[in-house]
Amino acid sequence: MEAPVSADPAASRPRGVAGFVLRTLAWLPLTFGVWYFAAPLLLAPVTWILRAFADVAFAGLVRSVEQSAAILTFVTTLRPGVAIERGVVTVDVNLLLYSFGLPMFVALTLAARDPGWKRKLAIGYAVLLPFTAWGTFADFLKNVAITAGPAVASQTGFAGWQREAIAFAYQFGSLILPAVAPAVLWVTMHGRFLAGLRQPTTAA
């Protein structure tokens, strides 16, 4: 006697999708834990990227870029105020604010159980680093050019349109890139897996 087969192919489809979602949820606590505690090491390349970028594009504004744990400190050439002769303005930016997409990408990749998961993790890590650098540097620029007050912002020499561009870069780098970039990257790298999820499966 044959087992009954559902007349609706979509009825059996959620089994694969639900399993993937459950595996992803199971991986998330581990990937976020590793990301949080290993952030000084995992995000060190972001510091290297921003040091090189600041030296080339903002040498007159940024003296140095230093990392302490997950905090990046920009030491600037700006003064706290025109009446203060000593001291410089420093800006601290938390790298975790712009890199939380990394553990999300790792969890999704591990949950997909792809045979090439190691290669995809390495590629994803390398691709996501510049997006983290974008958000971090935009945060720094927003601080010195917009929120630091007229006494400091006037020293940057940014024109009005440049401040508008900085505000847009900050919003894009803080509200969109951290979550959207890893999701788009994962979908791009797992087209075959997603196609398999869309295929109806039937019980024997």
MOHUGI-V715214 format. One record per residue. N is the residue number from 1. OMEGA is omega in whole degrees, -180 to 180 (* if undefined). NEAR is the number of other ideal C-beta (glycine too) atoms within 8 Angstrom. Layout:
n: (N N)
omega: (OMEGA OMEGA)
near: (NEAR NEAR)
This chain:
n: (1 2 3 4 5 6 7 8 9 10 11 12 13 14 15 16 17 18 19 20 21 22 23 24 25 26 27 28 29 30 31 32 33 34 35 36 37 38 39 40 41 42 43 44 45 46 47 48 49 50 51 52 53 54 55 56 57 58 59 60 61 62 63 64 65 66 67 68 69 70 71 72 73 74 75 76 77 78 79 80 81 82 83 84 85 86 87 88 89 90 91 92 93 94 95 96 97 98 99 100 101 102 103 104 105 106 107 108 109 110 111 112 113 114 115 116 117 118 119 120 121 122 123 124 125 126 127 128 129 130 131 132 133 134 135 136 137 138 139 140 141 142 143 144 145 146 147 148 149 150 151 152 153 154 155 156 157 158 159 160 161 162 163 164 165 166 167 168 169 170 171 172 173 174 175 176 177 178 179 180 181 182 183 184 185 186 187 188 189 190 191 192 193 194 195 196 197 198 199 200 201 202 203 204)
omega: (-177 177 -179 178 -179 179 -179 -179 -178 -176 -179 -176 -178 -179 179 180 -179 178 178 180 -180 178 178 179 179 -179 -173 180 -180 -178 177 178 178 179 -176 -175 180 -177 179 179 -177 -175 177 178 176 177 180 179 -176 174 180 -179 -179 179 -177 -171 -175 -178 179 -178 -175 177 -179 177 -176 179 174 -173 -180 -179 177 -178 176 176 -172 174 -176 177 179 -180 -177 -178 -179 -175 -178 180 178 179 173 -179 177 178 179 -179 -179 -178 -174 -178 -177 175 -179 178 176 179 -180 -179 179 -179 179 -180 -180 178 179 179 180 -173 -179 179 -179 176 -180 179 180 178 -179 -178 -176 -179 179 178 175 179 179 -178 -179 -178 177 176 178 -179 177 -180 -175 -174 -174 -171 -177 -179 -175 -177 180 -176 -179 -180 -178 180 180 175 -178 -179 178 176 176 179 178 179 178 -180 179 180 179 -177 -178 -175 -173 -173 -175 -178 -174 -177 178 180 179 179 -179 179 180 -176 -175 180 -179 179 180 177 177 178 -179 180 179 177 -179 179 179 *)
near: (2 4 6 4 7 9 3 5 8 6 7 11 12 7 8 10 9 8 8 11 8 8 11 11 7 8 12 11 7 8 13 10 8 9 14 8 6 8 13 9 6 10 13 9 7 14 12 8 11 13 10 8 11 14 7 7 5 8 8 4 10 12 6 7 12 8 12 5 6 8 10 14 12 13 10 12 7 12 11 9 7 5 3 8 3 3 6 10 11 8 10 8 13 8 15 9 11 15 15 12 14 14 12 13 13 13 13 12 15 11 11 10 6 9 3 6 11 6 7 12 10 8 9 16 10 7 9 15 11 8 14 15 12 12 15 15 11 14 14 11 11 12 11 15 12 10 5 11 6 5 10 14 13 6 8 10 4 8 6 5 6 9 12 8 8 14 10 8 11 13 9 10 16 13 5 9 13 16 10 8 11 15 10 8 12 12 9 7 10 13 8 6 9 9 8 8 10 6 6 7 8 8 7 3)
